[in-house]
Amino acid sequence: MKPIEFKETGASCCTPKGAGGAETKPAASVVQADAPVQQHAHLPVAIIGAGPIGLAAAAQLAERGQSFVLFEAGDAVGHHIRQWGHVQLFSTWQYNVDQAAARLLRQHGWEAPKSDELPLGRELVEQYLEPLAQVPPLKPHIRLNTKVVSLSRRGTDKMKSAGREAFPFVLYVEQDGVTSRVEARAVIDASGTWGQPNPLQADGVWTREERLWADQVTYGIPDISGEQKSRYAGKRVAVIGSGHSAINTLLDLATLKAEVPATELIWILRKRTVEEAYGGEGDDQLEARGTLGSRIHQLMDAGQITAVTPFRVEQVSGQGGKLQLLGTGADGTMVIDRLDEIIVNTGSRPDYSFLSEIRLHIDPATESVEALAPLIDPNEHSCGTVRPHGERELRHGDPYFYTAGMKSYGRAPTFLMATGYEQVRSIAAYLAGDLEAAQKVELVLPETGVCSVPRASSDPEDACTAPKPESGCCG
């Protein structure tokens, strides 16, 4: 058999030729129009996540007469918040209620909580989210116990560019063990970052060893004064993190220590000094947020907590029921040992695994929406100074797909619910064709009282105090 001969053609195998042999340029990325395309107007807008931001998106769309369907993986609205229902928010009710939601609720006899009070997580659910989910414009369109497992465009995949925007979205959802397909003209992913905590390792990497000791490691803010009191009473407990969640955890543990003096508290921070974690204190425009810093400051001065800083965890191990942390401190390698429990408050990260067929514009550092990153990157500017932003900044490579709420911030720690409410108000206005309202974005957030970030620091924890995932305003 005569061997096949490969001849040089003078053109790359990957360079397409047009008519007459001229090289053609690759197809341009799909760009979203300034005005929404209405060829799929008969399809609903799909919302993922029935937390505060997802329900606010539903309220905004309902008020504008737009059809929608809301998917919640949990068995009730506010599923994530219920897991930290014992935690008090540091923002008052005035920052925690979406205006369109409030209007719908008042139409159905709702009495708003006092605007200057601080709710617990469970009160946010019981007094706001649950009543909101029951109003007639929303209730029929909320699907609980329904998990979105994948998302794509109908009849195509991520590779296809030509005419991509002409295909509606297809959501693959699981309910009662059955997978079904739901088409939508637009998608708002408000699934948050809860359930994807960052590891205790300073390198940000999950290891087999960390998972091995999961029975003695907790992520988030445990109910120390309630059902988990006996777990920590009289124990040697390390708290890792320097944000509001860590401070809140330490304050609860300090209350337990006053009752059970044998309780030993160790605070592990990456910051250069513990004073950097106190935040704005009296200068913070959210009084309760500032009080957190003042209270932990007083406990440190009283010697109730031992701080180890800077300390960067490199390894966790255990023996005889006790844990130890190996890492790097100010003077080199050091070990913190004889630990009974470790509580990790190092923030969280978004889950993009079910969006693998969607063209995303994600910032490589913050993992936030790309256009939003310069506004929220804690390496670049001080906390509490997020510029107003809306639909335009939240666009991705696939037209009419948005991430909103905490997930839009990726790993950045400065999110407040008021920010998410303004995001979905702008998105809903755009999808309804009200371009003027979509572009007129106004947002006033309370300042933290913390000055600009030192450029010498490369650690986001040195830039801002990290708020509680999902609500972004707990403490």
N, C-alpha and C positions, 0 to 999 in steps of 0.2 A: 504493500500500500504506500502510495506516495505521501510523504509527510506534509502536513499543512504548513505553509509558509506565511509568516507574519511580516507584512511590509510596513515600513514607516510611512504614514500618510501625511505627516506634517501637522497634524492636529491632535490635541489631547483627546483621549477617549471620553473625558468628562466635559469637554467643551462642545456644546451643541452647535450645529450649523443651520443657518436659516437659508432662505431662497438665495440661489447664486453662490452658495458656499460661505456667505458672510457669517461671522460669529454672532450669536445672539446673547443678550444679557440674561442672567437668571431672573426668574420671576420675582417681582418685588414682594416684600412682606405685606400681608393684608393690613390695610389701614382703616380704622373705623371712621365713618363719616361724622361730620359735625352735627348732622341731623339723623335721627334714628331711621333705619330702613324698616318699612312696614309690611314686607311681603309675608311675614309670619304673624301678622297681628292677631290671627285667630288662636294662636298658641299662648299659653300662660308664661309668665316669668317664674322660673324655678328659684326658690330660696332654700339654701342648705343651712340648717341649724335654727332651732326655736329658742335661742337665748334672747337677751335684750335687743341685740342689733338685728337678728333675723326677724323677730316680731315687729320691730320698728319698721323694717323694710316692707313687711306685709301691710302694716297700717298706712304707710305712705302711699303704697300702690292702691290699696283699697279706697283711700280718700280721693284718689285721682281716677277711679273707675277702671283700673287696670286689672286684668285677671292674673292670678298667681296660684302657685301651689307650694306649700312649705313642708319640707321633709325634716324630721327629727329622729335621730337614731335611738334616743332614749324613750322611756315609757311615759314621759311627761315633759311639758315645756320647762325651760330652765333646768334641764337635767344636770348640767355641769355645776351650776350655782348651788344646787341642792347638796352637792358634795362638800361645800364649804359654807353651809348655811349658818354655822355658828359664828362666822367672822363678821365683824362690823365694818361697813364701808367707811372710808374717811371723807367721802363726798356726800353732801346732803341731798335730799330728794330732788331739789331743783335741778341738779346735774344728772339725775338718774332716770328721768322720764322723758320720752320722746314726745314732741308737741302734737304730732298727728295722732299718736296713740292716745294722748290725754284727751284730745277732742272726741275721738271715737268712744272712749270710756265714759266721758261726761254725758254723751248722748244716751247712754244706757244706765244712768243713775250712779255712776262711780263717784265716790267722795275721795278726793286726793289727799294723801298724807300731808302733814305740815311740811312745807318746803324747806324749813331750816333744821329738820331732824335727820339724824344719821341712822339709816336702816341696817339691820343685819341682812346677811345674804338670804336667809329664809323669808324675811319680811319683804324683801324685794320680789321674791317669787310669789308669796301669798297675797300681797297687797297690790301688786302691779301686773306681773306676768300672767298669773292664772286668770285674773279677771279679763285681761286683754285678750287672751286666747279664747274666751267664751263669747266675745261680742259677735253678733251674727255676721258681720262682713268678713270675719277671720275664721271662725270655728269650722265651717264646712271645708275649708281648704288646707287644714293642718293635718298632716299624716304622721302619727306617732309610730314608734317602733319600726321605722322605715329608714334604712341606712343606704346612702348613696355610695355605691362601691366603685363606680367608674363613670366617666363623662366623656363624650365625644361629639362629633358632628355626624349627622345622618348619612350613611352610605359612603363615608370617606374616613381617612385617618389623618394623623398629624402631618404626614408628608405632603399632602395635596394642597397646593396654593390657589390654583385657578378657580375662581368662583366659589371659594370656600365660604364666604359670608352668606351665600345663597342657601346653604344647608342649615336647617334648624339644629339645635343641640339635642342630643339624646342622653338621658340620664338612666343608668342601670341601677335600679333600686332593689333592695332585698327586704322582704317582709314575710314573716312566718315561714322562712325557709324557701321562699319562691322569689325568683328574680324576674322583674318586669322592666319594660322600656317605657320611658316617659319623654315626650318631646316638649321642647320649650323654645321660645324665641330669644330669651336672655336668661342668664344665670347669675345669681348673687350668692357667693360662697361666704357665709357668715358662721362657719363652723368653729371658729376660735382656735386656740392653741392648747386648751386644757386636755390633759391626758397624754401630752408629749413633753414631759419635763426634760430639762437639760440634766446631764449626769453630774455627779459630784467631782469628777475628774476635771482639773483646770484646763486640760487640753480639749475638752468638749467631746470626748470619745467614750462611748459605752463599752465596757469590758465584761468578760465572763465573770470575773471576780465580783464586780459590783452587783450583778444580777444574782450571784450565788448567795449573797448575804441580804437578800431582799426582805427577809423576815424581820430584820433589825434596822432597815433603812426606810424612811418615809419621805415622800415627796409632797410638798404643799404644806398646809397649815392643819395639823391634826387637832381634834377636839380635846384639848388637854384638860379643860375644866369639866368635861362631860364624860362620854363613854370611854375615852382613852386615858383617863386620869391615872388609873392603876399601872398602866404601861410605863409611865415616866416617873411616877412618884418614887423618890429615894434612889434614882438611877443617875449614872454619869452620862450626860446627854450632850452631844455636839450638834450645833446648828451651823450649817454652811450657807453663806450668802450674806449680802449686805443691803438688800432692798427692804421695802416695807413688809413683805411677807416674812422675811427673816426676823425683823424687829417685832412684828406681831407675835410670832412664835415664841420669841424670847420673853416678851412681856407676859404671855400666858404661863410660860415655864417659871418665871419669877414669882408669879402669884402662887403657883404650886409649891415652890421652894419655901415661901413664907409659911405654908402649912406643913410641909415635910422638909425640914432643914437639911436632911441628908442628900437632897437632890443637888447635883453638881452640874453647873452650866458652863459650857465652853463655846465661845463664839468664834468661828473661823471665817476670816475675810481675806480677800485678795488685795484689799486696799492697803495703801502705804501706812495709814494711821486710822484708828477706829473713829476719830473725830470726823472723818470724811463721810461717815455713814449717817451722821445725825441730821443731815439735810438742812433745810432753811430754818427749822425750829420756829421761833417767834415771827420770822419774816415770811413764812409761808402763807399765801392767801387762802389756803384751805386750812382752817384752824386745827381740825382733827389730824390732818397729815403732819402738820408741824409739831403737834403734841406728841406724836409717836417718837420723833427724834428727841424731844425734851425728856420724855420718860425714860428712854433707854440711856440717855446721857446721865440722868440721875442714878440709875441702877449701876452703871459703870463706875461712877464716882463713889458709890457706896460699897463697891467691891463685891456685889452680888453675882457678877458675871466675869469669867476670865476670858479675855479676848486674845486670840492668837492671830497676829497680822503683821506683815503680809504672810500668807501661807497659801501655797498652791498645791492642791492634792494631786498626787501622781499614782497612788495605789491604795487600795483598801484590802485588808486581810483580816482573818479572825482565828482565834484559837481558844478553846475552852469556854465558848459562849461570849467572849469579849472581842471587840473589833479594834483595829488600829489603822491609823491613816499615816502613810508615808508621803512626804512631800518636801517642797523647798520653802524655807523661811528666809528671814532677813540675813541669817548667818549661815545659810547653806541647808543641807539635808537635815531633816528632823522628823521625829515620830510623835504622834499623839495617840496614846494607847489606853487600854482598860476602859474602852467605851462600851456602854450597854446599848445605846441607841444613837442613831444619826438621823437628823432631819435635814433634808436638802431643799434649800430655797434659792436655787440658782437660775430661775426663770424657765421659760418653755420655748418651744419651737413649732413652726407650722407643719402640718402633714400635707404634702403635695402628691402622695403616692397614687391617689385615685384620679389625679388630673394629668396622667402621663400622656394622654392623647389631646390635650389642650395646649395651645401655644401660649406660654406664660412669659411675662416680662418680670423676672425676679432679680432683685439686686443680689449680687454674689456674696456680699458681706452680711447685710441685715436679714436677708431672705424675705424682705418686704416687697411690695409692689415697686418696681424699678423707679418710676417717677416720684414716688413718695420718699425714697431713701434719703435724698439730700435734706429733706425737711426734718427727719427723725433720727438720723444716725447719731448716737450718743458720742461718737468719736469726733464729731464735727461742731457741735454747738451745745449750749446749755439746755437743761430740761425745762419743760413747761413753755417752750417758745415755738410750738408747732404752728406753721403758717396755715391759714385756712385752705382747705383743699376739698375737692369733690370728684364728680364723675370723670372729668378729663384726666386727672392724675391717677385714677384707679383703673384705667383701661389696660388691657393685656393685648397680646398679639392676636387673639381670637376676638373679633368684634362682639360686644354685648356680653362678654364674660367679665365678672368683677369679683375680686376678693374685698370684703369689707369687714369692719370691726377689728378685733385684736389680730386676726390672721393677716390683715393688710399690713400690719406693722412687723410681721415676721418675728424676729428675735428682739426687736427694739423694745425697750421697757417703759415707754412713756405714754401708753394709751389710756385714754379716759372714755367712758361711755358717751359723753357728750360729743366727742369726736366722731364716733361711729354713727350716732344719730344724724349728724350733719352729712356724713358720707352717703348714707342711704336716702336721705331727703333729696340730695342732688342727683343721685342715680335714678330715683323714681321720677323726678321731674323730667330728666332727659328722656327716659323710656316712654313717658307720656307725651313727648313732643314739646314740652315747655322749656325751650332752650334758655330763655332769659333767667328763669328760676334756677335751672341747673348750673348756670355759670356764675350766678350771684351767690357766692359762698361766703357766709359770715360765721365766724366761730371765735368766741372769747373764752379762753381757758385761764383758770387761776394759776398764777406763777408759784413756783416752788420756793422762791427765795434763795435759790442756789445760783452762784455766779457761773461764768463760762467755764467750759471744760479745759483743764490743763492739756496742752497739746502733747506734753511729754508722756501722757498716759495712753496706753494702747488697750486698756481693759475697759469694756463698756460698763462694768460695775463701778469703775472709778468715775464714770461720767454722770450716772443718774442712779437714783434709788429705784429699784424695780418694783412696779406695782403688781398686785395680784392678777394672775391670768384671768381672762374672760371679762371681768368687770373693769379691771384697770384702775380701781379706786378703792381698794380695800385696805384695812389696817386695824 
